[in-house]
Amino acid sequence: MIKTDILIIGGGAAGLAAAQYGARAGRTVHVVEKLATGGQFMYIDKIENYPGIVEPISGFEVADRMQKQAENFGANFIYDEFISYEKKDDTFFVKLRNEEVETQALIWATGAEHRHLNIPGEEEFSGKGVSYCGTCDGPFFRGKKIIVIGGGDTALTDAIYLSKLSDDVTIVHRRNRFRAQANLIEQVEKSKIKLEMEYKPLEIIGDSKVTSIKIESTNDKSIKTLEADAVFIFAGMLPQTQLLDKSLLDNWGYVATNGSMETSLKGFYAIGDVRNTPFRQVVTAVSDGAIAAHAASEYIDEITNNKY
């Protein structure tokens, strides 16, 4: 049985920031991560909009630095799988695949996963031309025909990156305008990227790998086929909240919190992409982590003082 003041489930940007601030406040902190720390950091080729970062830096390098910084302050990392939790009085009892943990404060930082389109060919050609990460798989399709599905920040960011690898990049978006930040839209409009607006994907076609994609007009239902060597899908994210009590979630499956990142369960906090935040960026995730660690530390003081 591991006993700790603060247990953080998830080692992405939010979890790493919470670990640093919690440990720096003098609390014992443990972070549980199933595979490797970094979370969505690992999908970012270059971070260029983080305050103070003048020269672009890879997400992997930032994650590595944040983990080392947290460890320098005393945070501990457990590579294991979360199974369940239970609260008794003022203590959380958490079961991992290979360990059990007793903690005063629990911070949920599991993030979100890529949403799938659930169209024919998507699963069949996953890893054979279908991808959800431009920076991860883009280099495999240098000079090839690339289709990007989506109209948000991630879709446009990755489309811009992919356009540096190929002169044949097309964005397919179901609406007549993008939902992304203005500066990203401006970059796309000034680039050589082709646009298929007001179209939605119907089917991904191929043999041993992707060869084309069928798209349908959202206006007149007409269908056309685009040649493609790769289809990059950015259809939003699914919060990883399946193991949480439904009373903690909003209608979209995100964890509901107050300004201190606290949920309706006292001592339980949620941070980063998993909570119902209006803006999902590295800078906001890091802010969430710092706030939650501070709130958790104050909560521990509160329950400790109440015992005496």
PyMOL commands that set and color helices and strands:
alter all, ss='L'
color gray80, all
select helices_A, chain A and resi 13-24+39-43+59-72+134-141+153-162+182-190+246-248+272-274+282-306
alter helices_A, ss='H'
color red, helices_A
select strands_A, chain A and resi 2-9+29-33+76-79+82-88+91-96+100-108+112-114+130-131+146-149+169-173+194-197+199-206+210-217+223-227+230-233+237-239+268-270
alter strands_A, ss='S'
color yellow, strands_A
deselect
rebuild
show_as cartoon
